[in-house]
Amino acid sequence: MSAYPVRVEARLDEPLSRWLWLVKWLLAIPHYVVLLFLWIAYTVLTVVAFFAILFTGRYPRAIFDFNVGVLRWTWRVGYYSYSGLGTDRYPPFTLAEAPDYPATLTIEYPQQLSRGLALVKWWLLAIPHYLIVGVFVGGGYALGWNDEISKVTVSAPGGLITLLVIIAGLAVLVLGRYPRGLYDFVVGMNRWALRVAAYASLMTDEYPPFRLDNGGTEPVDRPIPPPTSTPGATDPATTEPPQVTATTAPVATAQASHWPPGRVVSAVLGVLLLLTGIGVTTGGAALAWADSTQRDSTGYLNTPVERYTSDGYALRFDALDIGGWTWDTDIADWLGTVRVRADAGQAKPLFVGIADSRDIDLYLGRTGMDGYRDDDRDGNGRHRGMEVMARPATAPGTEAFWVASTSGIGQQTLTWEPTVGSWTLVVMNSDGSAGVDADFTAGATAPVLRRVGIGLLVGGGIAALAGALLVVLAAVRPAGREAVR
């Protein structure tokens, strides 16, 4: 007999507590935390396995053992909590098989996998199953592929499984027992979902069957043929009919796991370091690229030119707070010289100034506190400023609180050396009249950008190499030992 290579089995562990299921979401939190990190490692290692299959036709055995362990752990936690509620026995913290636990999962290791199928089965061929499993599990197992990374999330509410499990919990609460038909259906849906998860994770080339195999025991695909008798060996008239007993497909014997806690921690930490290193390195490369290619002829890095307008008396930009602590003070050094350019054309003389935010509050009044509406544009694509309904008592150029200012017709350029404080930029008509309309851009010299970029490149590269080394060391199986299925 031949069964599907992904075997999901369960045993209803009665009697069940009437009340415990109400707090299992809390009791399972330690497992959820561990599984979060295990699934991050699972995702990355599945991508590694994809390329290994593509080039060699084989799923690396150490990665296979780890990923099967994560699926196995996930199934135990789901069965204990809100994907099953089939046992009150707390799940063990292990990737290894636990034959005595009421929920088990085994996957036959494939000696050879199709390179061509690896390219299409996880996103194209599995689409019909995704549609069905999506109804079953909803947020319980979010099976799919996003940005070329397989994702399977666990124990989140939603889907038919969770709904029926909650109904089963209420039945346990009221009747003291789990309705058997409901239990068989829930396990069947979980079995379907886990088969698809394994297929989408490239662990088998055998397409998941479109059938709902209910109950805790895996069915077999083909019946046992009746035994044939050898002519002349016995007399059919005097021989009792052979007794045919039901059997199930052989299951691989569980052996000691080659993923003890130390190797699991090494793999997870390695993946986290690798992802962090890649992210930091990418950020450093972006900064180095900006420093080398995005400066203008005077050495400034600039924001895009945007058109801002207001029917009120001022455009106010509250964007720069530099505190007195060492870290915040360094921001001024990082910015270097700040340059602001505003241009209202030849219509009106324009005033641009920077001052302490408290002075601006007193000058413009409370209505100026909201600044401009960055998410609101008029029909011409201009940013609409908030209304400053009260006209200031004096023209802006007559005030003495500005730390830097400029005014005139045409493009106005303001430069400023940042210092500690809370600063506000204001753009107004020079005479203080209503109706401000100007093109606006800001820039900074950012003298430390190159050093920061190089530092991130070096630090991220070191973290990525260290993470890759930890993953490799964890994935290398000790010589002479057989891996667990």
RORO-595596 format. One record per residue (C-alpha): x negated, y, z negated; residue in three letters. Coordinates in steps of 0.1 Angstrom, whole numbers, padded with zeros to 4 digits, always signed. Last residue first. Layout:
REM RORO-595596
XYZala/...
//
This chain:
REM RORO-595596
-0122+0119-0086arg/-0151+0117-0110val/-0186+0120-0097ala/-0210+0090-0098glu/-0243+0097-0116arg/-0277+0089-0102gly/-0289+0124-0099ala/-0272+0151-0120pro/-0247+0171-0098arg/-0259+0205-0086val/-0228+0227-0088ala/-0238+0243-0121ala/-0273+0251-0110leu/-0259+0265-0077val/-0233+0287-0095val/-0259+0300-0119leu/-0283+0308-0091leu/-0256+0326-0071ala/-0247+0347-0102gly/-0284+0356-0107ala/-0287+0366-0071leu/-0256+0387-0072ala/-0267+0404-0104ala/-0301+0412-0090ile/-0286+0425-0058gly/-0261+0446-0077gly/-0289+0462-0098gly/-0311+0469-0068val/-0283+0483-0046leu/-0268+0502-0075leu/-0301+0518-0083gly/-0307+0527-0046ile/-0273+0544-0045gly/-0279+0562-0078val/-0312+0575-0065arg/-0297+0586-0032arg/-0268+0604-0049leu/-0290+0622-0074val/-0290+0655-0055pro/-0252+0657-0053ala/-0253+0688-0030thr/-0216+0695-0035ala/-0186+0702-0012gly/-0151+0717-0012ala/-0128+0724+0017thr/-0097+0747+0022phe/-0077+0761+0050asp/-0055+0789+0037ala/-0019+0801+0032asp/-0009+0821+0001val/+0025+0838+0002gly/+0029+0862-0027ala/+0008+0893-0033ser/-0022+0895-0057gly/-0040+0921-0035asp/-0069+0897-0028ser/-0044+0869-0018asn/-0051+0840-0040met/-0072+0808-0043val/-0079+0797-0079val/-0104+0771-0091leu/-0102+0759-0127thr/-0129+0749-0151trp/-0132+0731-0184ser/-0167+0735-0199gly/-0203+0725-0196val/-0221+0740-0166thr/-0216+0737-0128pro/-0238+0759-0105glu/-0214+0777-0082trp/-0212+0787-0045thr/-0182+0805-0030leu/-0177+0808+0008thr/-0149+0829+0022gln/-0138+0824+0058gln/-0120+0854+0073gly/-0111+0886+0054ile/-0126+0893+0020gly/-0132+0878-0014ser/-0157+0860-0035thr/-0159+0846-0070ser/-0180+0829-0096ala/-0178+0829-0134val/-0145+0848-0133trp/-0135+0864-0166phe/-0140+0900-0155ala/-0106+0907-0138glu/-0103+0934-0111thr/-0108+0909-0082gly/-0077+0890-0092pro/-0053+0919-0087ala/-0035+0928-0120thr/-0003+0920-0138ala/+0000+0886-0121pro/+0032+0881-0101arg/+0057+0858-0118ala/+0071+0829-0097met/+0040+0808-0094val/+0057+0781-0073glu/+0038+0748-0067met/+0017+0746-0036gly/+0028+0727-0005arg/+0001+0708+0013his/+0002+0716+0051arg/+0013+0690+0076gly/+0032+0715+0098asn/+0066+0703+0086gly/+0057+0709+0050asp/+0036+0685+0029arg/+0043+0673-0007asp/+0020+0647-0023asp/-0007+0672-0033asp/+0018+0695-0049arg/-0004+0723-0061tyr/-0013+0734-0097gly/+0012+0725-0124asp/+0000+0749-0150met/+0006+0780-0129gly/+0041+0784-0143thr/+0026+0789-0177arg/+0012+0822-0169gly/-0012+0832-0141leu/-0037+0852-0162tyr/-0033+0835-0196leu/-0035+0800-0181asp/-0065+0811-0159ile/-0083+0823-0190asp/-0078+0789-0207arg/-0090+0771-0175ser/-0124+0789-0176asp/-0130+0806-0143ala/-0136+0798-0106ile/-0127+0823-0079gly/-0115+0826-0043val/-0098+0858-0030phe/-0084+0862+0005leu/-0080+0893+0026pro/-0049+0889+0047lys/-0040+0878+0083ala/-0074+0875+0099gln/-0078+0838+0092gly/-0068+0824+0057ala/-0101+0806+0053asp/-0114+0789+0021ala/-0148+0774+0015arg/-0160+0760-0019val/-0196+0751-0026arg/-0208+0732-0057val/-0245+0731-0064thr/-0258+0699-0081gly/-0229+0675-0086leu/-0251+0649-0103trp/-0267+0674-0126asp/-0233+0688-0136ala/-0221+0653-0142ile/-0251+0647-0166asp/-0234+0669-0191thr/-0206+0643-0192asp/-0230+0615-0202trp/-0248+0637-0227thr/-0217+0649-0244trp/-0206+0685-0241gly/-0178+0680-0216gly/-0175+0689-0180ile/-0139+0691-0168asp/-0134+0698-0131leu/-0102+0694-0111ala/-0075+0719-0120asp/-0069+0735-0086phe/-0046+0765-0085arg/-0031+0780-0054leu/-0017+0814-0062ala/+0012+0839-0059tyr/+0041+0818-0049gly/+0053+0807-0014asp/+0024+0783-0014ser/+0002+0769+0014thr/-0027+0745+0017tyr/-0044+0733+0049arg/-0070+0706+0045glu/-0107+0705+0057val/-0122+0671+0048pro/-0143+0670+0016thr/-0179+0679+0020asn/-0213+0665+0012leu/-0238+0694+0013tyr/-0273+0694+0027gly/-0273+0726+0047thr/-0269+0708+0081ser/-0240+0688+0068asp/-0245+0656+0047arg/-0226+0624+0058gln/-0254+0603+0073thr/-0282+0596+0047ser/-0264+0604+0015asp/-0232+0588+0027ala/-0250+0556+0037trp/-0268+0554+0004ala/-0236+0559-0015leu/-0218+0532+0006ala/-0248+0508+0001ala/-0246+0513-0036gly/-0209+0506-0037gly/-0214+0474-0016thr/-0242+0464-0040thr/-0219+0470-0070val/-0191+0449-0054gly/-0214+0421-0044ile/-0230+0420-0078gly/-0197+0419-0096thr/-0185+0391-0074leu/-0218+0371-0080leu/-0218+0379-0117leu/-0182+0367-0120leu/-0190+0335-0099val/-0220+0328-0121gly/-0201+0333-0153leu/-0175+0308-0141val/-0201+0283-0129ala/-0222+0285-0160ser/-0192+0283-0183val/-0180+0252-0165val/-0215+0237-0166arg/-0218+0242-0203gly/-0183+0229-0210pro/-0189+0195-0193pro/-0183+0192-0156trp/-0197+0158-0147his/-0166+0143-0163ser/-0169+0109-0178ala/-0149+0084-0157gln/-0113+0081-0146ala/-0107+0050-0126thr/-0094+0058-0092ala/-0057+0050-0088val/-0045+0020-0069pro/-0011+0023-0052ala/+0018+0012-0072thr/+0032-0022-0078thr/+0066-0038-0077ala/+0067-0075-0083thr/+0075-0101-0057val/+0082-0135-0071gln/+0077-0162-0045pro/+0107-0184-0037pro/+0105-0217-0056glu/+0090-0246-0036thr/+0109-0278-0032thr/+0127-0272+0001ala/+0098-0251+0014pro/+0075-0281+0011asp/+0040-0269+0005thr/+0007-0265+0025ala/+0021-0279+0057gly/+0023-0245+0074pro/+0005-0218+0054thr/+0030-0195+0037ser/+0033-0158+0042thr/+0036-0133+0014pro/+0063-0106+0018pro/+0049-0072+0030pro/+0043-0047+0002ile/+0063-0015+0009pro/+0047+0015+0026arg/+0043+0051+0014asp/+0041+0044-0023val/+0060+0065-0049pro/+0042+0085-0077glu/+0057+0081-0111thr/+0072+0109-0131gly/+0104+0113-0111gly/+0113+0128-0078asn/+0095+0125-0046asp/+0109+0154-0026leu/+0100+0148+0010arg/+0083+0167+0038phe/+0050+0148+0034pro/+0018+0167+0028pro/-0005+0166+0059tyr/-0036+0143+0053glu/-0067+0164+0059asp/-0075+0165+0022thr/-0092+0188-0003met/-0090+0219+0020leu/-0076+0242-0006ser/-0044+0244+0014ala/-0040+0206+0012tyr/-0046+0207-0026ala/-0021+0235-0031ala/+0004+0217-0009val/+0002+0185-0029arg/+0005+0206-0061leu/+0037+0223-0049ala/+0053+0190-0038trp/+0044+0174-0072arg/+0058+0204-0090asn/+0091+0200-0071met/+0093+0163-0079gly/+0086+0169-0116val/+0115+0194-0118val/+0138+0170-0100phe/+0129+0141-0123asp/+0135+0162-0153tyr/+0169+0174-0141leu/+0180+0139-0135gly/+0168+0129-0170arg/+0185+0157-0189pro/+0159+0166-0216tyr/+0172+0158-0251arg/+0182+0175-0284gly/+0216+0184-0271leu/+0217+0222-0278val/+0180+0232-0279leu/+0170+0204-0255val/+0197+0216-0231ala/+0185+0252-0234leu/+0150+0241-0226gly/+0163+0222-0195ala/+0181+0253-0183ile/+0147+0272-0188ile/+0131+0244-0168val/+0157+0248-0141leu/+0150+0285-0137leu/+0112+0281-0138thr/+0113+0254-0111ile/+0136+0274-0089leu/+0113+0304-0087gly/+0101+0329-0112gly/+0080+0333-0143pro/+0042+0332-0140ala/+0027+0299-0152ser/+0000+0297-0126val/-0015+0316-0097thr/-0028+0298-0067val/-0048+0320-0042lys/-0067+0309-0012ser/-0091+0336+0000ile/-0092+0346+0037glu/-0079+0381+0030asp/-0048+0364+0014asn/-0038+0328+0017trp/-0008+0313+0001gly/+0006+0294-0028leu/+0020+0316-0056ala/+0026+0288-0082tyr/+0050+0298-0108gly/+0058+0332-0092gly/+0083+0316-0068gly/+0079+0279-0076val/+0105+0260-0056phe/+0116+0287-0031val/+0079+0295-0023gly/+0073+0258-0020val/+0097+0256+0009ile/+0083+0286+0028leu/+0047+0276+0020tyr/+0054+0241+0033his/+0064+0254+0067pro/+0033+0277+0067ile/+0008+0249+0059ala/-0003+0244+0095leu/-0011+0280+0100leu/-0029+0294+0069trp/-0046+0265+0051trp/-0045+0241+0081lys/-0061+0263+0107val/-0099+0265+0104leu/-0104+0235+0082ala/-0085+0215+0108leu/-0113+0220+0133gly/-0140+0208+0110arg/-0121+0176+0102ser/-0130+0161+0068leu/-0152+0131+0059gln/-0157+0111+0028gln/-0125+0125+0013pro/-0124+0123-0025tyr/-0090+0109-0036glu/-0072+0134-0058ile/-0060+0127-0093thr/-0035+0145-0115leu/-0021+0135-0149thr/+0007+0148-0172ala/+0016+0128-0204pro/-0020+0129-0218tyr/-0035+0095-0224asp/-0054+0094-0191pro/-0071+0128-0198ala/-0091+0135-0167glu/-0119+0160-0170ala/-0115+0197-0166leu/-0111+0202-0203thr/-0093+0222-0229phe/-0068+0196-0239pro/-0030+0204-0235pro/-0009+0207-0267tyr/+0015+0178-0271arg/+0051+0191-0270asp/+0058+0174-0237thr/+0080+0177-0206gly/+0085+0215-0208leu/+0078+0213-0170gly/+0067+0245-0152ser/+0074+0266-0183tyr/+0049+0252-0207ser/+0034+0217-0214tyr/+0038+0206-0178tyr/+0023+0239-0166gly/-0006+0235-0190val/-0013+0200-0178arg/-0008+0209-0141trp/-0033+0238-0144thr/-0059+0216-0161trp/-0056+0191-0132arg/-0058+0218-0106leu/-0089+0232-0123val/-0104+0197-0126gly/-0098+0191-0089val/-0116+0223-0082asn/-0146+0213-0103phe/-0148+0177-0089asp/-0146+0191-0053phe/-0173+0216-0060ile/-0196+0188-0072ala/-0187+0167-0042arg/-0194+0193-0015pro/-0165+0188+0009tyr/-0179+0172+0041arg/-0176+0180+0078gly/-0211+0195+0077thr/-0209+0230+0092phe/-0171+0238+0089leu/-0168+0216+0058ile/-0196+0235+0040ala/-0181+0268+0052phe/-0147+0260+0037phe/-0164+0246+0005ala/-0180+0280-0001val/-0145+0296+0003val/-0131+0271-0021thr/-0159+0279-0045leu/-0149+0315-0046val/-0112+0308-0052thr/-0120+0281-0079tyr/-0143+0305-0097ala/-0116+0331-0099ile/-0092+0303-0108trp/-0114+0292-0137leu/-0115+0328-0150phe/-0077+0331-0152leu/-0074+0295-0164leu/-0093+0304-0195val/-0070+0333-0203val/-0039+0312-0195tyr/-0051+0284-0217his/-0056+0307-0247pro/-0021+0322-0240ile/-0004+0287-0242ala/+0008+0291-0277leu/+0026+0324-0269leu/+0044+0312-0238trp/+0051+0280-0259lys/+0072+0301-0283val/+0108+0291-0272leu/+0097+0256-0262trp/+0090+0248-0299leu/+0127+0251-0309trp/+0145+0218-0301arg/+0113+0198-0305ser/+0110+0170-0279leu/+0115+0134-0287pro/+0104+0125-0261glu/+0072+0127-0240asp/+0086+0125-0205leu/+0057+0110-0186arg/+0040+0127-0157ala/+0023+0119-0124glu/+0008+0139-0096val/-0013+0118-0071arg/-0029+0137-0042val/-0042+0111-0018pro/-0006+0103-0006tyr/+0000+0066-0013ala/-0011+0036+0007ser/+0000+0000+0000met/
//
